[in-house]
Amino acid sequence: MGDTLLQLDTISFRPDFKSLLTGKVGISQLFLQNGSLKLNSSRNGNNIEFLHHDTLIKRDTVKMIKMGYASFVKNAVDKIFALAPQQAEITNLALTLQSDSFNTGVVLKNYQAKKDFVRGEVDEVATANNCFFEGDFNQHKQTISLKIYPGQSNRQIPLFKEIIGAASGFDTLQLKINEISEHQGETRIAGSCNANGFYVYHKRLATDTIKFGPSSFDYAFQINQNSIALDSSSQMLVGKLKIKPFFKYDKSAKAPVYQVKWSIDAINGTDFFNSLPSGMFGDVRSIKADGQLSFSLNFILDAANPERLQFNCQLKKYGFRIRDYGSTGLPKLNNEFVHDVYEKDIYVRSFPVGPSNPNFTPLSDIAVDFRNSVLTSEDGNFFFHNGFNEDAFRKSIADNYKAGKFVRGGSTITMQLVKNVFLTRKKTVARKAEEALLVWLIESGRLVSKERLLEVYFNIIELGPGVYGIGEA
């Protein structure tokens, strides 16, 4: 036996007669006081078994497949708006979520809707976190414009960490849905989102909290019977970065096809680096440069033929020249420097990479057979690529997709060197992104010769437990 699913002290509502005339159920007025909705799915009790054992989710999935994505989404949106009354007053409606891993909940402390205006407050039960919202809402036009802002100093979104596993918040958030329409079997949802002080933390994203400058997102989703796409007319603005994102999931063939396009308009070099989110790009953000940079990414994966993966990624420069490397320390690779060794982010030891170290071995003194064997094993095209082996990277993505887990990497020697000298070894999205940008800076600007990169690599790699560099080995 599980807990009671729903309890209400007082409720009254009036149906939307316009909706009834079209055969749909809608609510025009709702008044509710002191309610409780408890969802329990734990070993000690379960009151939502009907969602699983009654195959409710399975039936909805089959229904979506039969209707197609466009019709299913439009039908779901219509129901949500029909049940969201234009006039409402709700006080103390609690939602509790229980499982074996967490027990948490929120309270809709108050909610008021009158004509086209809504406002309310949501409090998190276990903490002092709360959020306020206010704005415009039209039930029949299906439009929303809400300003959301936290009432506490830590600005954390209630329940986000417990459900998603990531802590996130903002100073203010403006969310708009301007259009929900259907035409010739296609559903379109368009609007915008503007955020100030947005941040997110998840251990798989980065070791630090990722913080964004003032950001905006103008979106347009195109939903057909067999595909869902973020339209190419969508645009994001992060700092001064103008980003044009595109995503499409298409299941019209025997297997789904995934397509991603991502481009950044040409922008001043210094503005490019300064606009990157902190916590994701550390020292790179301090670089100052003349000229401009632009970025493009094209990715297509056919699940039926993952070996034919298309992947092209380019960071182009126009009169680009670095004036100040900031705190990156990139130029140190050309001179003797002290290398700090960390294993699993625990400091092990330090040693100089240069002539003052008796174990330092110049590249000319390293046996050709040893050099060739390492290159063959680690990076056969090292002297011919620009720091990235795109063929190896494509094969890595295809193999990992087929296996359903990480089985193969695509790192080059330059990428390994950058990781060991400048970054941590933690496998996070942020580390890989900063690693790629540092590699591009070194290789595209010819900051360090291939020979010197290889020389440093041979003098810092671990060639046995606690043994670093060929001279020490």
HELIX and SHEET records of a PDB file:
HELIX    1   1 PHE A   17  LEU A   21  1                                   5    
HELIX    2   2 PHE A   50  HIS A   53  1                                   4    
HELIX    3   3 LEU A   56  MET A   67  1                                  12    
HELIX    4   4 TYR A   69  ALA A   82  1                                  14    
HELIX    5   5 PHE A  160  ILE A  164  1                                   5    
HELIX    6   6 GLY A  269  SER A  275  1                                   7    
HELIX    7   7 ASP A  283  SER A  286  5                                   4    
HELIX    8   8 PRO A  306  ARG A  308  5                                   3    
HELIX    9   9 LEU A  330  ASN A  334  5                                   5    
HELIX   10  10 LEU A  363  ASP A  365  5                                   3    
HELIX   11  11 VAL A  368  GLU A  378  1                                  11    
HELIX   12  12 GLU A  390  ALA A  403  1                                  14    
HELIX   13  13 ILE A  413  PHE A  422  1                                  10    
HELIX   14  14 VAL A  429  SER A  444  1                                  16    
HELIX   15  15 LYS A  450  ILE A  460  1                                  11    
SHEET    1   A 3 LEU A   6  PRO A  15  0                                        
SHEET    2   A 3 ILE A  27  SER A  42 -1                                        
SHEET    3   A 3 GLY A  45  ASN A  46 -1                                        
SHEET    1   B13 LEU A   6  PRO A  15  0                                        
SHEET    2   B13 ILE A  27  SER A  42 -1                                        
SHEET    3   B13 GLN A  87  SER A  99  1                                        
SHEET    4   B13 ASN A 103  LYS A 114 -1                                        
SHEET    5   B13 PHE A 117  GLU A 124 -1                                        
SHEET    6   B13 ASN A 130  ASN A 138 -1                                        
SHEET    7   B13 THR A 143  PRO A 150 -1                                        
SHEET    8   B13 THR A 172  HIS A 183 -1                                        
SHEET    9   B13 GLU A 186  ASN A 196 -1                                        
SHEET   10   B13 SER A 215  ILE A 223 -1                                        
SHEET   11   B13 SER A 227  LEU A 230 -1                                        
SHEET   12   B13 LEU A 241  ASP A 250 -1                                        
SHEET   13   B13 GLN A 235  VAL A 238 -1                                        
SHEET    1   C15 LEU A   6  PRO A  15  0                                        
SHEET    2   C15 ILE A  27  SER A  42 -1                                        
SHEET    3   C15 GLN A  87  SER A  99  1                                        
SHEET    4   C15 ASN A 103  LYS A 114 -1                                        
SHEET    5   C15 PHE A 117  GLU A 124 -1                                        
SHEET    6   C15 ASN A 130  ASN A 138 -1                                        
SHEET    7   C15 THR A 143  PRO A 150 -1                                        
SHEET    8   C15 THR A 172  HIS A 183 -1                                        
SHEET    9   C15 GLU A 186  ASN A 196 -1                                        
SHEET   10   C15 SER A 215  ILE A 223 -1                                        
SHEET   11   C15 SER A 227  LEU A 230 -1                                        
SHEET   12   C15 LEU A 241  ASP A 250 -1                                        
SHEET   13   C15 VAL A 257  ASN A 268 -1                                        
SHEET   14   C15 LYS A 288  ASP A 302 -1                                        
SHEET   15   C15 GLN A 310  ASP A 324 -1                                        
SHEET    1   D 3 ALA A 167  GLY A 169  0                                        
SHEET    2   D 3 TYR A 199  TYR A 201 -1                                        
SHEET    3   D 3 ILE A 210  LYS A 211 -1                                        
SHEET    1   E 2 PHE A 337  GLU A 343  0                                        
SHEET    2   E 2 ILE A 346  VAL A 353 -1                                        
SHEET    1   F 2 GLU A 462  GLY A 464  0                                        
SHEET    2   F 2 VAL A 467  TYR A 468 -1                                        
END                                                                             
